[in-house]
Amino acid sequence: MIAHNYMLIVLRTLQEPIEDGYHDALKRQGYHLEIVAPGQDPLPLMKARPPIAACFQYDYPDLDGLASLRETKQAFPSIPLLMVTQAHSESLAVWAFRARVWDYFVQPFEMTRFLEVLGTLYSMRLPEKAKALQRAVVEVKNHIPPEARLHCSGLGDEQARLQRAISFIDQNLHSKITQGEVAELCGLSGFQFSRFFKRLTSITFQEYLLHRRISEAMRLLANPKVSITDVCFTVGFRDLSYFTRTFQRYVGKPPSRYRLEATELATARARAEFPAPPTALPDLSPLLKSLIP
């Protein structure tokens, strides 16, 4: 199957799609993109013009969206598929690789690695045209990563050190995070880091981590299409019952009740902002008759 010189972006988002920064980055690097909107079938286009690769983009993956990826892989096993998702869990990543995706990215992701993966696929699928992108990819690889810039600010800078710790937590919220690994990242011993974190934030590291997980869970629960189980794993809990108990302890209500109330509140606000039009026009005939001389 001969590849054509373009990348296919298959949108399987549940919310209104927004312009993604990585789309612009790919265009700046010389890639041609074609977009398949939510609800549209990518198979006819892929059959007529096989792409270098197809990138399936999700915000909150649902059964229909994941089934679309699996059906595409079954129909075109030789076309590499990438998966980009906002919501993440360990079980979702395992499913993706079992579905034989080429690579899996959780937004926000490191653009350098994404471009490196595409450069590899480009070289494999269109080797005669790969040299045109080689220089661009090399230039991207030479960019100083954000972590290095932060490191250059100096370990003596307490705010930079704290920001490094918080950024690490945000980027790895779905995973198990230990105080020891964050302390090592900041160049401190466990004891030094514990005192440092409490002094700058007024709470312990474990308290902050738990608050951060619950806060992110509250944000995700506002989307009624994301299951509570997926929210549990996405924010780093490994046991649904423990997540439910912890959430209720901090929020004052279980996740299911919080979701119901959040949905009802959002509906009420929408109705207040955009009231429904009247179902029938009032009868104006008496008024009209009174105006006729």
C-alpha positions, 0 to 999 in steps of 0.5 A, a space after each residue: 500500500 503506497 503512502 501519500 504525503 500527508 498525516 491524517 488526524 481523526 477527531 474522536 472528541 466528545 466535546 467541541 473540538 478546539 484548535 490544537 497546538 500540535 496541529 500547528 507545530 506539524 504544519 510548521 515542520 512541513 507536514 500536510 494534514 487532513 482532518 476527519 471530524 467527529 462522526 465521520 468515517 476515515 476508512 474511505 479516505 484512507 482507502 483512496 489515499 493511504 496516509 503516512 500515519 493516522 492520529 486518533 485524537 480523544 478528549 475522553 475516550 468512549 466505546 464508539 471512539 475506541 471501536 473506530 480506532 480498532 476497526 481502522 487497524 483491522 481494515 488497514 493493518 499496515 498503516 501506523 496509528 497514533 493515539 492522543 488523549 486528554 483523559 488517561 488511565 493505565 487500563 486505557 494505555 494497555 488497551 491501546 497497545 493491545 490494539 497495536 497503536 504505534 505510540 500513545 500520547 497523553 496531553 499535554 505531551 512533549 512535542 519533541 518526542 512526538 515529532 521524533 516519532 513522526 520523523 521515524 514513520 515518515 522515513 519508513 513510509 516515504 523514504 525518498 521524501 524524508 530528507 526534506 524534513 530531516 533538518 526541521 526534525 534535527 532543529 526541534 531536537 536541539 531545542 532546550 527542554 523546559 525541564 532544563 531551563 528550570 534546572 538552569 535557574 539554580 537549585 538555590 532558587 526555592 520557587 523554581 525548586 517548588 515549581 519543579 515539584 508541582 510540575 512533576 506532580 501535574 504531569 504524573 498525576 495518573 501514576 504512583 508518585 512518591 515523596 522520595 522521587 520528587 525530593 531527588 528531582 529537587 536535589 534534596 533528601 526526603 527529610 529536607 524536602 518534607 520541611 521545604 515543602 511544608 514551609 513554602 505551602 503550609 501543608 505536607 507533600 502528601 496533603 498537597 498530592 491528595 488535594 491535587 488528585 481530588 481537585 482534578 477528579 472534580 474537574 473530570 466529573 463535570 463531564 457526564 460521559 466519563 465514567 467514575 472508574 476512569 476518573 478514579 484511575 486518571 487521577 492516580 487512585 488504584 482502588 475505586 472504593 478507596 477513591 469514593 471514600 476519600 472523595 466523600 471525606 474531602 468534598 462531603 459527598 460521593 462522586 456520583 452525587 457530586 456529578 449529579 449536582 454539577 450536571 444539574 447546576 450546569 443545566 440550570 445555568 444554561 437555561 438561565 443564559 439561553 431561555 427556551 423560546 415560547 412554545 406558542 405565540 400569544 393571541 393578539 386578535 383582541 388587541 388588534 380589534 381594539 386598534 381598528 377604528 
